[in-house]
Amino acid sequence: MTSILSPLTIENYSAKALLTDQRSDGGSLTFPLLGLFGETGSLLSEVKKKQRDRASYVGYAGGVVEELGDVLWYLTVVASRGGLSLVDIARGVGQSDARRSDGGDIGLTFGHLQPSVAVHPTEPTPAFEQTLLHLAGEVGLLMIDHQAGRLRDQAALLGRLVSLMRTLIRAANEAGVTLEAAAAKNLDKIFDRWPTERNYPLPFDADAEAEERLPRELYVDIFERNVHGQTYVFQRCNDINIGDRLTDNAMVDDDYRFHDVFHLTHVAVLSWSPVIRNLFRLKRKSNPKIDEAEDGARATLIEEGVATWIFGQAMQLGFFSKMKPGDLPFGLLKHVRQFVAGYEAERCPLWLWEEAILEGYAAFRLLRQHRRGRIHVDMTNRCLSIEKLQ
């Protein structure tokens, strides 16, 4: 995690943020400008939601910090694609010149742009609302200039971005938020989703008794069988039937009967599955608190809820058949983390959740096609694979 207590230089933030600019659009200004427009709208939306639901909306403070960080990321990318840097913009703001550290512009921190910030307000103030409208107007002018081809002039682009940055600083000041905190949270967020290096965390049960650990390797056969005119899905492990025979439990068939493959993928990739622990009698009884909280009925229901909710999203997206790592909607992954908040699975990075979801649905699609398959759980290598079952 990035520490918001240590000074974060603008150069350091910019270098790290730009590592996640995928440039899948060829490096044009259009994509980051659209993103800047959208994130500014999201920032306005946070204020709108607080105004509409003052008593019930509790995510205002965190939402403002996150959205300010997202605006800052797109501002950084727009500058970079236009041949500028965030340091160029900070220099142009004018507030930093007299407060620059001995390291020159490269040593500029976000603190230099905000020498003092008031205590964070719990309600949006009229001044903040007006500044956000001004910010939206600045972004609108930026879009108009882009459409007119005026941003090909680097000086014109710099002028627009400096003006936008001044307004962003004012908005942060009025919200009682430091841009340093917003930038740090933004780095945590983007590397949680798009890491430059994928380091798998230790299994959650690494310190558990050997007989209470999830299996590091496992083969499970999943297949359909007709019984007295009703089609069920069965599961067998080591020639023993496990769990209940399953149907879709829905008015319209959707093949959810194969959904236990998702729980097996949770084991393989996340090292987490209260459902499989219960099924294989692997609850961590040696630690009563973990047994009750992490392996109990409530945790099991949460995992089932996660699997069911993701399934509903997947149905609308072709069961993720055309998606590769980095393609799953960020909002989907955020909602999954909210589902498991307070449980050990909350510590799984978002990129790891994405791996689990994509691998699980690759196996699910094969099961839908062939109606049977042999699942290989390989927790050591954090993967799940499937082969045809004769």
Phi, psi and omega in degrees: 000143176282131180277129178272000180271332178272143181301132179251114180285153179295322178297317181294316177300312183299316181299317181289318181298320183289344175296338182257010173278104188288338181053034178291348180263011179088002176088019179283168177283340189300311183299306180294331176293319176297320178296319178298319178298314182294317182289328174296320175297322178294324177295317175298324181295324178300318178293317181299316181296322179292322178294323183282321186234063187302319184279324189265340183271108185256358184266012187300307185299309180296324180295320180296316179299315182296316182290324175298320177296321178293320176299317180298321180298312181293325176299319178297318182290318177302314180300313183299316181289342176266010178083015180244177176230164177295330176296320176303318182292315180299320178298320182288338180301325175093339181286336190271342190303315184280348185246013185294142178285173182296342180282002181075202184299325182296333179273003179299134175248167176294334177297331178292332179279340181226080183297335178208135180230135181287169178299142183299120177286151179267352179231146176293131181269158177304321180296318180297317180299316181294322179293323178295322176296321176296319178299316178299321178295321178298318179293322178299317178296324177298318179294319179297316179296322178296315179298327181275356179081011184281342183281356173292340173278111186300325179295322178293319179297315180300318180300316179297316184290325176296316179297319179294319180296320177302317180292322178296320178297317179297319178297317179296318178300315183288335177276351183073031183242136173273139175296334177296316178295319179296318180293317180296316178296324179296318178296317177301318183293312186288327179279340171294328183262317183234075184288151173280338179218132183260102178254114184284132178289160176297150175302146182299332182257025182302328182261005181283164175300144185306320183283356179249008180271149173296147182296130179286337175214138186202141174243128180229128175268129178239127185204157175269150174209141178270126179233111178053044176084357179247132180268128180236159170257131177248157174229136179228138176225124183055041177065020178239131175294135179235145178070184179272155170287142193240147167239184181284341184052044181214156179292327179243129181299132179222007178069021174296347178303339179267012192290345179297343175297333178291319178295321177294325176292324176301320177297308186298313189265318185266344189060036184215131169184095174303329180296310181291325176301317180292319183295320182262007179056055181241028178294145185277072183295336182293341177238095187305323182293314178295320179302316182286315188273310187274332184246008185274188185296322182294317178298322178297317179295324179295316179297318177298321178295319177300312181299318181292317181295314179299322180301319178298321176291320183296324180300327180279348185238033177061032183052036175061026186295333183255014184255144177237171180308130183101352185262338183298142180303133180300321180299323179299313181294323177296320179294323178299315179297323177297323177303316188261012180304133180093353179243163187302330181295344177297336182279352178290127177296157184297326179295329179287321174300318180298317178302315180298316182294313182293319179292320179297319182282335172297317177292320180298319180295324177291321177297320177299320184287315187257350178068009177194156178184160176254120183267132175247111176269122180232085183291330180301318179260009177052054178209159174231137178228166182218144175228160181295143179247122182286000000 
